[in-house]
Amino acid sequence: MPPAKKRTRTRSYDSAKIRAAVLAQFGHVREAVRTLEPEQLALPTRLGTWTVRELAAHITMAVDAVSRNLDRPEPAKLEVGLLDWPFATAERAGGIDEDTRAIADAAEDLGALDDLYGRAAERMADTLSRAADERLVETRMGAMRLADHLVTRTVELVVHTDDLNAAVAGLDIPYDRQALAACVRLLADTLAVKAPGGSVEVRIPPYAVVQCVEGPRHTRGTPPNVVETDPLTWIRLATGRTRWSEALDAATVAASGERADLSGLLPVLG
C-alpha cells in the first residue's frame, strides 16, 4: 500500500447523492437480472470461472454487506480510509469467491435470485434511512466510515454492471450518473495515489481530471503529457478488464507525451 505521506487529499462526495446512486444502480441491475433466462444465467463471464448467475449473486452480496455490517457492533476505531480500500481488495479475493459461490448455489433458480435482490434492496433502504455517515462499519478490509463504504459500493455496482452487459448479448443495463461519476473518480484518485506526481494529466470527461507520475509538474497551458478516455474505458483499464495496448489499438484512449504510457500502472484495482 502506498505510504501515507504520499496520499492525495481524499475527494469529498455528496452523501445523499451517493446513497441514492447505490439504490438506483442496484435497482437497474435487479430489473435486468429478473429478465434473464436460465441459459443466460449459465453463461460464462470475464471473471474467471464465474457464471452470470454467480456474478449476479455476488452483486447482491456486495450491496447487502452494508446492511449486514450495520447490524454488527460499531468498531472502536477507524482502520481503512476511502483511498486505502482499492489497495486492500485483492487480499480478500479468495474469501469473496467462496462466499459468492455459496450464495449462488443457494439461489438455484431465477425466482430465488430475485428474492435475494428484493431482500437486499429492502434491507439497504431501511438501514440507510437510520444510519449516519460517520458511523463506523466493519468491512472485510477493516473498519470504515459508512459514507466511504457506500462510495466503494458504487465501484462494485458499476464495474459489475459492465461485466453483466459484457457477458449477456443484448443486455444493456443503464448506469446511474452519480454512481458512474463516483466510480470513475475513486479509481482516478487511486491512480494518483499509486503514482503520485504531476507530470501526467489524466482526463476522464465529464467526471474526473487527476495528475500523477513523478516528473516536472505542469502549471500553465497545455500539459506535455496527457491521457484522455471515456468513463467506461477508464473503468475497464483501472480494473484490468481492458489492457492498455488494447485501448490504444481501439482508439478508446488517447495518450500524448513521453510519460503518458500508463501500462505499468494499470490496473489500479485488483
C-alpha positions in Angstrom: 0.0 0.0 0.0 1.4 3.4 -0.9 2.9 5.3 2.1 0.6 7.7 3.8 2.8 10.7 3.2 2.2 10.4 -0.5 -1.5 10.2 -0.3 -3.6 12.6 -2.3 -6.3 14.5 -0.5 -9.4 12.5 -0.3 -12.2 13.8 -2.5 -15.5 14.7 -0.9 -18.7 13.1 -2.1 -22.3 14.3 -1.6 -23.7 11.7 0.8 -27.3 12.0 -0.2 -26.4 11.6 -3.9 -24.2 8.5 -3.1 -26.9 6.9 -1.1 -29.5 7.5 -3.9 -27.0 6.3 -6.5 -26.3 3.0 -4.8 -30.0 2.2 -4.5 -30.7 3.3 -8.1 -27.9 1.3 -9.7 -28.8 -1.8 -7.7 -32.4 -1.3 -8.9 -31.2 -1.2 -12.5 -29.3 -4.4 -12.1 -32.2 -6.1 -10.4 -34.6 -5.2 -13.2 -32.2 -6.6 -15.8 -31.4 -9.8 -13.9 -35.0 -10.7 -13.5 -35.4 -10.8 -17.3 -32.6 -13.4 -17.8 -33.4 -16.9 -19.0 -31.8 -20.0 -17.3 -29.4 -20.4 -20.3 -28.3 -16.8 -19.9 -27.6 -17.2 -16.2 -25.4 -20.2 -17.1 -23.2 -18.1 -19.5 -19.5 -17.5 -18.6 -18.3 -14.1 -17.6 -14.9 -12.4 -17.9 -14.4 -13.0 -14.1 -12.5 -16.3 -14.1 -14.9 -19.3 -13.7 -17.9 -17.3 -12.5 -21.1 -17.7 -14.5 -23.7 -14.9 -14.9 -25.6 -16.4 -12.0 -22.6 -16.2 -9.7 -21.9 -12.7 -10.8 -25.5 -11.7 -10.2 -25.4 -13.3 -6.7 -22.1 -11.5 -5.9 -23.8 -8.2 -6.6 -26.4 -8.9 -4.0 -23.7 -9.8 -1.6 -21.7 -6.6 -2.2 -24.7 -4.5 -1.6 -26.2 -6.5 1.3 -22.8 -6.2 3.0 -23.8 -2.6 4.0 -26.9 -3.8 5.9 -25.0 -6.8 7.5 -22.2 -4.6 8.6 -24.5 -2.0 10.1 -26.2 -4.8 12.1 -22.9 -5.6 13.8 -21.5 -3.7 16.8 -19.7 -0.5 15.8 -15.9 -0.8 15.7 -13.9 1.1 18.2 -11.7 2.9 15.7 -11.3 3.8 12.0 -8.9 1.4 10.2 -9.5 2.0 6.5 -9.9 5.2 4.6 -11.5 5.6 1.3 -8.2 5.7 -0.6 -7.0 2.6 1.3 -9.8 0.4 0.1 -8.7 -0.1 -3.5 -5.3 -1.5 -2.4 -6.9 -3.9 0.1 -9.4 -5.6 -2.3 -7.0 -8.2 -3.9 -6.1 -9.6 -0.4 -9.7 -10.6 0.2 -10.4 -12.1 -3.2 -10.4 -15.8 -2.0 -13.0 -15.3 0.7 -15.2 -13.2 -1.6 -15.1 -16.0 -4.2 -16.1 -18.7 -1.6 -19.0 -16.6 -0.3 -20.2 -15.8 -3.8 -20.3 -19.4 -4.8 -22.2 -20.3 -1.6 -24.9 -17.7 -2.3 -25.2 -18.6 -5.9 -25.6 -22.3 -5.1 -28.4 -21.4 -2.7 -30.2 -19.3 -5.4 -30.6 -22.2 -7.9 -33.3 -20.5 -10.0 -34.3 -17.0 -11.1 -37.1 -16.8 -8.5 -34.6 -17.4 -5.7 -32.2 -14.9 -7.2 -34.9 -12.3 -7.5 -35.8 -12.9 -3.8 -32.2 -12.2 -2.9 -32.3 -8.9 -4.7 -35.6 -8.0 -3.2 -34.4 -8.6 0.4 -31.1 -6.8 -0.2 -32.9 -3.8 -1.6 -35.4 -3.6 1.3 -32.7 -4.0 4.0 -30.5 -1.4 2.3 -33.2 1.2 2.1 -34.2 0.6 5.7 -30.7 0.7 7.2 -29.6 3.7 5.2 -32.7 5.6 6.5 -31.4 5.2 10.0 -27.6 5.3 9.8 -25.3 8.3 10.0 -22.4 9.0 7.6 -19.8 8.9 10.4 -21.0 5.6 11.8 -18.1 3.1 11.6 -18.8 -0.3 9.9 -16.7 -3.4 10.0 -15.9 -4.5 6.4 -13.7 -7.2 5.0 -10.9 -4.6 4.7 -11.3 -3.2 8.2 -13.4 -0.5 9.9 -14.6 2.3 7.5 -16.9 5.2 7.7 -20.3 4.4 6.3 -20.1 7.3 3.8 -16.8 5.9 2.5 -18.1 2.3 2.4 -21.0 3.5 0.2 -18.7 5.1 -2.3 -17.0 1.7 -2.6 -20.4 0.2 -3.4 -20.7 2.4 -6.4 -17.5 0.9 -7.7 -18.8 -2.6 -7.1 -22.1 -1.9 -8.8 -20.8 0.0 -11.8 -17.9 -2.4 -12.5 -20.2 -5.4 -12.3 -22.9 -3.8 -14.3 -20.4 -3.6 -17.1 -19.4 -7.2 -16.5 -23.0 -8.3 -16.9 -23.5 -6.2 -20.0 -20.4 -7.8 -21.5 -21.5 -11.3 -20.6 -25.0 -11.3 -22.0 -25.6 -10.3 -25.6 -28.1 -7.6 -26.0 -28.2 -6.7 -22.3 -27.9 -3.0 -21.8 -28.2 -2.2 -18.1 -28.2 1.6 -17.7 -25.7 3.5 -15.4 -26.9 5.9 -12.8 -25.0 9.1 -13.5 -23.9 9.7 -9.9 -22.8 6.1 -9.4 -20.8 6.2 -12.6 -19.2 9.5 -11.6 -18.2 8.3 -8.1 -16.7 5.1 -9.6 -14.7 6.9 -12.1 -13.4 9.5 -9.6 -12.4 6.9 -6.9 -10.5 4.9 -9.5 -8.8 8.0 -10.9 -7.8 9.1 -7.4 -6.4 5.6 -6.8 -4.1 6.1 -9.7 -2.9 9.4 -8.3 -2.1 7.6 -5.0 -0.4 4.8 -6.7 1.8 7.1 -8.9 2.0 10.4 -7.1 3.3 13.4 -9.1 2.2 16.0 -11.5 3.8 15.2 -14.9 0.8 13.4 -16.5 -2.7 14.7 -16.6 -5.4 12.0 -16.9 -8.7 13.2 -18.2 -12.0 11.2 -18.0 -14.6 13.7 -19.1 -17.0 14.7 -17.8 -16.2 13.3 -14.4 -12.5 13.5 -13.4 -9.1 15.0 -14.0 -6.1 13.9 -12.0 -2.4 14.5 -12.2 0.0 11.6 -11.5 3.5 10.2 -12.2 6.7 11.8 -10.9 8.4 14.4 -13.0 8.1 18.0 -14.0 4.8 19.4 -12.7 2.5 21.1 -15.2 1.3 24.6 -14.1 0.1 26.5 -17.1 -1.1 25.9 -20.7 -1.5 22.5 -22.3 0.2 19.7 -20.3 3.1 18.0 -22.1 1.7 14.5 -21.1 -2.0 13.9 -21.4 -4.1 10.8 -21.2 -7.8 11.1 -22.1 -10.5 8.4 -22.3 -14.2 7.9 -21.7 -15.7 6.7 -18.3 -16.3 3.1 -19.2 -12.9 2.6 -20.9 -11.2 4.1 -17.9 -13.1 1.7 -15.6 -12.1 -1.2 -17.7 -8.5 -0.1 -17.7 -8.4 0.6 -14.0 -9.9 -2.8 -13.1 -7.9 -4.9 -15.7 -10.9 -5.7 -17.9 -9.1 -4.0 -20.8 -5.3 -3.8 -21.4 -3.6 -0.5 -22.2 -2.4 -1.8 -25.6 -6.0 -2.9 -26.5 -7.4 0.5 -25.7 -4.7 2.3 -27.7 -5.3 0.0 -30.7 -9.1 0.6 -30.5 -8.5 4.3 -30.2 -10.6 4.4 -27.0 -7.8 6.1 -25.2 -5.5 8.9 -26.4 -2.1 9.4 -24.9 0.4 12.1 -25.8 3.8 12.8 -24.3 6.8 10.6 -23.4 5.5 10.0 -19.9 1.9 9.2 -20.9 2.2 5.4 -21.0 0.2 4.1 -18.1 0.6 0.4 -18.9 2.9 -0.2 -16.0 0.5 1.3 -13.5 -2.7 -0.5 -14.5 -4.8 -2.0 -13.2 -5.2 0.0 -10.0 -7.9 -2.2 -8.6 -7.3 -5.9 -8.2 
